[in-house]
Amino acid sequence: MIKNKYQATLWVSLLAITMLGLSAAEACTRIFWNTNKQGLLIVGRNEDYVTASDPTFVVTPRGIKRTGTETASQKTTAINWTVKYGNVAIYANNRFPNDGMNEKGLTARTLFYIDGDPNESIAPDSTKLELDADHWVSYLLDNFATVADAVEAIKNQVHLVSVKGGKGYSYATPKHLSIADSTGDSAIIEIQKGEVKIFHGREYRILTNPPSYQEQLENAKKYQNATEAELPNTGSGKDRFVRADFWVRNLPQPRNNDANTAYGFMYSVLGNVAFPAGSSVPEEDKEVVQNITKNLRHPEDSYGSLTYFQSISDLTNKHYRFKSLIAPSDVFFDLAEYDFQAGQTVKVVKRIDQYSLQGWSGNIIPHLVAIEGDIYDEPVE
């Protein structure tokens, strides 16, 4: 399988990023706005990389059968399940789900993270069933309605494995995981030096990248009483964490609890921690970015190291939005209006990042195309 043929130079480069400080080459931000006194619960995300990673928008109905790995020799030790909750997700390289939500209002996403030797980015446990990183998000969206139930499964049923990709599967790099639900609950899961660490509670609203979540929380404490002028302003994982935390704590209440106003507010905060088009790559990171770009299936799609898409998951109204770098407006999917009944086909929109090039905006449902079998039966793209 391609994920077992990862190029050593890319692993070394990714480890170097954590030592030098992140550029947008492998930097993302997740923000959970669960402090809205009027009840709207919204998660926003920036996807920062050197490309949009050929993303496919996938709609999965109930009843689809899945396995927690695509490596044939490991299927007997991997977890199997049947989709319980219909969901939508973005699958990078047509294979790696990195962002989505289900019909019950549970949302999950992966962001770049590595701690220690890249080859130790696994939490082996022979008493549990394998769950590869390119199945983490689908497993959670398919099976759980609450963060509490998802965390319990991660603790007791599965061991998390960091997938190794390579040429044409560039998105398969070490990740950490965030989950949120329609009660306002939240969890962050990291593999730190081969051990799974779980941070569970509604106070865990922000996620960026390395260093460890403990270090991020400790650093953020220094800025709890900071003014806007005192906020750090670089693109490092630490600085973006601090700014995202500040702005989500200071967001105003939307008048009349208007959801569209809330989406606008979230996009404004995401913009504060984004890497704009034209962002320069620090001199010390240029070799890293070049090595990552070499592994892209479509390097011609890269505009450099920056924010390629943003997403919003409205957990209250079961509403998902996606905004591409190369589009002036976003597209959306209302989960409450879609029939996820078992027996239906999986439906997709290939290269969802290019919707504006097709002249699309607004509701994405009319553009869905049915596929045979499951998305995991499709080739990596």
QUIDA-V389788 format. One record per residue. N is the residue number from 1. SS is DSSP state (a for helix, b for strand, c for the rest). Layout:
N:SS + N:SS
This chain:
1:c + 2:a + 3:a + 4:a + 5:c + 6:c + 7:c + 8:a + 9:a + 10:a + 11:a + 12:a + 13:a + 14:a + 15:a + 16:a + 17:a + 18:a + 19:a + 20:a + 21:c + 22:c + 23:c + 24:a + 25:a + 26:a + 27:b + 28:b + 29:b + 30:b + 31:b + 32:b + 33:b + 34:c + 35:c + 36:c + 37:c + 38:c + 39:c + 40:c + 41:c + 42:b + 43:b + 44:b + 45:b + 46:b + 47:b + 48:b + 49:b + 50:c + 51:c + 52:c + 53:c + 54:c + 55:c + 56:b + 57:b + 58:b + 59:b + 60:b + 61:c + 62:c + 63:c + 64:c + 65:b + 66:b + 67:b + 68:c + 69:c + 70:c + 71:c + 72:a + 73:a + 74:a + 75:a + 76:a + 77:a + 78:b + 79:c + 80:b + 81:b + 82:b + 83:c + 84:c + 85:c + 86:c + 87:b + 88:b + 89:b + 90:b + 91:b + 92:b + 93:c + 94:c + 95:c + 96:b + 97:b + 98:b + 99:b + 100:b + 101:b + 102:b + 103:c + 104:c + 105:c + 106:c + 107:b + 108:b + 109:b + 110:b + 111:b + 112:b + 113:c + 114:c + 115:c + 116:c + 117:c + 118:a + 119:a + 120:a + 121:c + 122:b + 123:c + 124:c + 125:c + 126:c + 127:c + 128:c + 129:b + 130:b + 131:b + 132:b + 133:a + 134:a + 135:a + 136:a + 137:a + 138:a + 139:a + 140:a + 141:a + 142:a + 143:a + 144:c + 145:c + 146:c + 147:a + 148:a + 149:a + 150:a + 151:a + 152:a + 153:a + 154:a + 155:a + 156:a + 157:c + 158:b + 159:b + 160:b + 161:b + 162:c + 163:c + 164:c + 165:c + 166:b + 167:c + 168:c + 169:b + 170:c + 171:c + 172:c + 173:c + 174:c + 175:b + 176:b + 177:b + 178:b + 179:b + 180:b + 181:c + 182:c + 183:c + 184:c + 185:c + 186:b + 187:b + 188:b + 189:b + 190:b + 191:b + 192:b + 193:c + 194:c + 195:b + 196:b + 197:b + 198:b + 199:b + 200:b + 201:c + 202:c + 203:c + 204:c + 205:c + 206:b + 207:b + 208:c + 209:c + 210:c + 211:c + 212:c + 213:a + 214:a + 215:a + 216:a + 217:a + 218:a + 219:a + 220:a + 221:a + 222:c + 223:c + 224:c + 225:c + 226:c + 227:c + 228:a + 229:a + 230:a + 231:c + 232:c + 233:c + 234:c + 235:c + 236:c + 237:a + 238:a + 239:a + 240:a + 241:a + 242:a + 243:a + 244:a + 245:a + 246:a + 247:a + 248:a + 249:a + 250:c + 251:c + 252:c + 253:c + 254:c + 255:a + 256:a + 257:a + 258:c + 259:a + 260:a + 261:a + 262:a + 263:a + 264:a + 265:a + 266:a + 267:a + 268:a + 269:a + 270:a + 271:a + 272:a + 273:c + 274:c + 275:c + 276:c + 277:c + 278:c + 279:c + 280:c + 281:c + 282:c + 283:a + 284:a + 285:a + 286:a + 287:a + 288:a + 289:a + 290:a + 291:a + 292:a + 293:a + 294:a + 295:c + 296:c + 297:c + 298:c + 299:a + 300:a + 301:a + 302:c + 303:c + 304:c + 305:c + 306:b + 307:b + 308:b + 309:b + 310:b + 311:b + 312:b + 313:b + 314:b + 315:c + 316:c + 317:c + 318:c + 319:b + 320:b + 321:b + 322:b + 323:b + 324:b + 325:c + 326:c + 327:c + 328:c + 329:c + 330:c + 331:b + 332:b + 333:b + 334:b + 335:a + 336:a + 337:a + 338:c + 339:c + 340:c + 341:c + 342:c + 343:c + 344:c + 345:c + 346:c + 347:b + 348:b + 349:b + 350:c + 351:c + 352:a + 353:a + 354:a + 355:a + 356:a + 357:a + 358:a + 359:c + 360:c + 361:c + 362:b + 363:b + 364:c + 365:a + 366:a + 367:a + 368:c + 369:b + 370:b + 371:c + 372:c + 373:c + 374:c + 375:a + 376:a + 377:a + 378:c + 379:c + 380:c + 381:c
